[in-house]
Amino acid sequence: MPACKKCNEAASGNYCQHCGHPLQLKRVDARYLRDEIAQALSFEKGFLFSVKELFVRPGQSIREFLTQDRGRLVKPVIFIIITSLIYTLINGFFRFEESYTQHSDSSLNAAATTAIFSWVQEHYGYANILMGGLIALWIRLFFKRSPYNFFEILILLCFVMGVGMLIYAMFGVIGNLAKIDLVQVAGVASIVYCSWAVGQFFGSRKATAYLKAFAAYLLGMFTFTFFCLLLGSIIDLVRVSS
């Protein structure tokens, strides 16, 4: 009998009776790649399914991910990186954020501070994770009686902020096609969605949950901006003094 290449136990048939690993892997060809892409973008358990669930019932979907089934949604860190990549690609094609970035760059005279904010704009996935950590601290403070710890709240924000990036991209495409600047509208829509999703996660019937979610999200964004400005100022002061 042939040995399983994963557990090295003797096995017969199509799958190993000990670990369930297939004895013969499918050859990588055009059909294999097509099936992999279709599965990844599936409306049943793929990326598109996750986006649909997070748009329709974000709070309940993320609670189920944390407490019941970790396989229903795309992994949170991968989700926010993919959505940020989608945003970057769409923005690179439609250039809908140029007016905003030009205004931001003109208000930043320090070299280090400008470089930090340029890095943030070019690496939304990593920047969102860092910002999410600060927002999670504020959420943990406002919802200190909830049973969820800091890391579970961070997972919540990976999903929510990922959808926020898709909202930015959607408004950017619409604004570009209609020749209207909708960047600020997209920012408001993203914050409203994130506040609604976080509030639904902690208590969909309590108005105070949405207000606290909104306050925590704004404070987290302001804190992230403050630390970026502080870090840039310190670097510039060190450069000048040296």
C-alpha positions as CSV (number, residue, x, y, z in Angstrom):
1,M,0.0,0.0,0.0
2,P,1.3,3.5,-0.8
3,A,2.3,5.8,2.1
4,C,0.6,9.1,2.7
5,K,3.0,11.9,1.9
6,K,1.7,14.0,4.9
7,C,1.6,11.5,7.8
8,N,3.6,8.7,6.2
9,E,1.0,6.1,7.1
10,A,0.0,3.3,4.8
11,A,-3.3,4.3,3.0
12,S,-5.5,3.3,0.1
13,G,-8.2,4.9,-2.0
14,N,-8.3,8.6,-2.8
15,Y,-7.7,9.9,0.8
16,C,-5.6,8.9,3.8
17,Q,-7.7,7.1,6.4
18,H,-5.5,8.6,9.2
19,C,-5.3,12.3,8.4
20,G,-7.7,12.8,5.4
21,H,-5.0,14.1,3.1
22,P,-5.5,13.3,-0.6
23,L,-3.1,10.7,-1.8
24,Q,-2.9,12.2,-5.3
25,L,-3.0,16.0,-5.6
26,K,-4.6,17.7,-8.6
27,R,-2.1,18.9,-11.2
28,V,-1.7,22.7,-11.3
29,D,-3.1,23.7,-14.7
30,A,-5.5,26.3,-16.1
31,R,-8.6,24.6,-14.7
32,Y,-7.0,24.4,-11.3
33,L,-6.2,28.1,-11.3
34,R,-9.7,28.9,-12.5
35,D,-11.3,26.8,-9.7
36,E,-9.0,28.4,-7.1
37,I,-10.0,31.9,-8.2
38,A,-13.7,31.0,-8.3
39,Q,-13.5,29.5,-4.8
40,A,-11.6,32.6,-3.4
41,L,-14.2,34.9,-4.9
42,S,-17.2,32.7,-4.1
43,F,-20.5,34.1,-2.9
44,E,-20.8,31.0,-0.6
45,K,-17.7,31.2,1.5
46,G,-15.2,33.4,-0.4
47,F,-14.2,37.1,-0.4
48,L,-17.4,38.3,-2.0
49,F,-19.5,36.3,0.5
50,S,-17.5,38.0,3.3
51,V,-18.1,41.5,1.8
52,K,-21.9,40.8,1.5
53,E,-22.2,39.6,5.1
54,L,-20.2,42.5,6.4
55,F,-22.4,45.0,4.5
56,V,-25.7,43.4,5.5
57,R,-25.1,42.3,9.1
58,P,-21.6,43.1,10.2
59,G,-22.1,42.8,14.0
60,Q,-23.7,39.4,13.9
61,S,-21.3,38.0,11.3
62,I,-18.2,39.0,13.2
63,R,-19.7,37.7,16.5
64,E,-20.3,34.4,14.8
65,F,-16.7,34.4,13.4
66,L,-15.3,35.0,16.9
67,T,-17.6,32.5,18.8
68,Q,-18.9,29.9,16.4
69,D,-17.3,29.4,13.0
70,R,-13.9,30.8,12.0
71,G,-14.3,29.5,8.4
72,R,-17.3,31.5,7.3
73,L,-15.4,34.7,6.6
74,V,-12.0,35.5,5.1
75,K,-9.3,35.7,7.7
76,P,-9.4,39.3,9.1
77,V,-5.8,40.4,8.5
78,I,-5.9,39.0,5.0
79,F,-9.2,40.7,4.4
80,I,-8.0,44.2,5.4
81,I,-4.8,43.8,3.3
82,I,-6.8,42.6,0.2
83,T,-9.4,45.5,0.6
84,S,-6.6,48.0,1.0
85,L,-4.9,46.6,-2.1
86,I,-8.1,46.9,-4.0
87,Y,-8.4,50.5,-2.9
88,T,-4.8,51.2,-3.9
89,L,-5.3,49.7,-7.4
90,I,-8.6,51.5,-8.0
91,N,-7.1,54.8,-6.8
92,G,-4.1,54.3,-8.9
93,F,-6.3,53.9,-12.0
94,F,-8.9,56.6,-11.4
95,R,-6.7,59.0,-9.3
96,F,-9.7,60.1,-7.3
97,E,-7.6,61.0,-4.2
98,E,-5.2,63.4,-5.9
99,S,-6.9,66.6,-4.7
100,Y,-7.0,65.3,-1.1
101,T,-3.3,64.2,-1.1
102,Q,-2.1,67.4,-2.7
103,H,-3.9,69.4,0.0
104,S,-2.5,67.2,2.7
105,D,1.1,67.5,1.3
106,S,0.9,71.3,1.1
107,S,0.0,71.5,4.8
108,L,3.0,69.4,5.8
109,N,6.3,71.3,5.6
110,A,8.5,68.9,7.7
111,A,10.3,66.3,5.6
112,A,9.9,63.5,8.1
113,T,6.2,64.2,8.7
114,T,5.6,64.3,4.9
115,A,7.4,61.0,4.5
116,I,5.4,59.3,7.2
117,F,2.1,60.4,5.8
118,S,3.3,59.4,2.3
119,W,4.1,55.9,3.7
120,V,0.6,55.7,5.2
121,Q,-1.0,56.6,1.8
122,E,1.1,54.0,0.0
123,H,0.6,51.2,2.6
124,Y,-3.0,51.4,3.6
125,G,-3.1,47.8,4.7
126,Y,-0.4,48.1,7.3
127,A,-1.5,51.6,8.3
128,N,-5.0,50.5,8.9
129,I,-3.8,47.7,11.2
130,L,-1.8,50.2,13.2
131,M,-4.7,52.7,13.3
132,G,-7.0,49.8,14.2
133,G,-4.9,49.1,17.2
134,L,-5.4,52.6,18.6
135,I,-9.1,52.6,17.8
136,A,-9.4,49.2,19.5
137,L,-7.9,50.8,22.7
138,W,-10.6,53.4,22.7
139,I,-13.3,50.9,22.0
140,R,-12.0,48.7,24.9
141,L,-12.2,51.8,27.1
142,F,-15.7,52.8,26.1
143,F,-17.0,49.2,26.2
144,K,-15.0,48.0,29.2
145,R,-18.0,45.9,30.5
146,S,-18.1,43.8,27.3
147,P,-16.7,40.3,27.3
148,Y,-14.4,40.9,24.3
149,N,-10.7,41.4,24.8
150,F,-8.4,43.8,22.9
151,F,-7.4,41.2,20.2
152,E,-11.0,40.3,19.5
153,I,-11.9,44.0,19.0
154,L,-8.8,44.2,16.7
155,I,-10.3,41.5,14.6
156,L,-13.6,43.3,14.5
157,L,-11.8,46.4,13.2
158,C,-9.9,44.5,10.5
159,F,-13.2,43.5,9.0
160,V,-14.9,46.9,9.5
161,M,-12.0,49.0,8.3
162,G,-11.6,46.7,5.3
163,V,-15.2,47.4,4.2
164,G,-14.5,51.1,4.9
165,M,-11.7,51.0,2.3
166,L,-14.2,49.4,-0.2
167,I,-16.6,52.3,0.5
168,Y,-13.8,54.8,-0.3
169,A,-13.1,53.0,-3.5
170,M,-16.7,52.7,-4.6
171,F,-17.3,56.5,-4.1
172,G,-14.0,57.2,-5.8
173,V,-15.1,55.3,-8.9
174,I,-18.6,56.9,-8.9
175,G,-17.1,60.4,-8.4
176,N,-14.5,59.9,-11.2
177,L,-17.1,58.7,-13.7
178,A,-19.5,61.5,-12.7
179,K,-16.7,64.1,-12.6
180,I,-17.6,65.0,-9.0
181,D,-15.2,65.1,-6.0
182,L,-16.7,62.6,-3.5
183,V,-13.7,61.9,-1.3
184,Q,-15.1,63.8,1.7
185,V,-18.5,62.1,1.2
186,A,-16.7,58.8,1.1
187,G,-15.0,59.6,4.4
188,V,-18.3,60.4,6.1
189,A,-19.9,57.3,4.7
190,S,-17.0,55.1,5.8
191,I,-17.1,56.5,9.4
192,V,-20.9,56.1,9.5
193,Y,-20.6,52.5,8.4
194,C,-17.8,51.7,10.9
195,S,-19.7,53.3,13.7
196,W,-22.9,51.4,12.8
197,A,-21.0,48.1,12.5
198,V,-19.2,48.4,15.8
199,G,-22.3,49.6,17.5
200,Q,-24.2,46.6,16.1
201,F,-21.4,44.3,17.3
202,F,-21.8,45.5,20.9
203,G,-25.5,46.0,21.1
204,S,-27.8,46.8,18.1
205,R,-30.7,48.0,20.2
206,K,-28.8,50.6,22.3
207,A,-28.3,54.1,20.8
208,T,-25.4,54.7,23.2
209,A,-23.5,51.8,21.6
210,Y,-23.4,53.6,18.3
211,L,-22.5,56.9,19.9
212,K,-19.6,55.3,21.8
213,A,-18.5,53.5,18.6
214,F,-18.5,56.8,16.7
215,A,-16.5,58.6,19.4
216,A,-14.0,55.7,19.7
217,Y,-13.4,55.6,16.0
218,L,-12.8,59.4,15.7
219,L,-10.6,59.4,18.7
220,G,-8.6,56.5,17.3
221,M,-8.1,58.3,14.0
222,F,-7.1,61.5,15.8
223,T,-4.7,59.6,18.0
224,F,-3.1,57.9,15.0
225,T,-2.6,61.3,13.3
226,F,-1.2,62.8,16.5
227,F,1.4,60.1,16.8
228,C,2.4,60.4,13.1
229,L,2.8,64.2,13.6
230,L,4.7,63.7,16.9
231,L,7.0,61.1,15.4
232,G,7.7,63.3,12.4
233,S,8.4,66.3,14.5
234,I,10.8,64.4,16.8
235,I,12.7,63.1,13.8
236,D,13.0,66.5,12.2
237,L,14.1,68.1,15.5
238,V,16.8,65.4,15.8
239,R,18.0,66.1,12.3
240,V,18.1,69.9,12.8
241,S,20.0,69.5,16.2
242,S,22.5,67.2,14.7
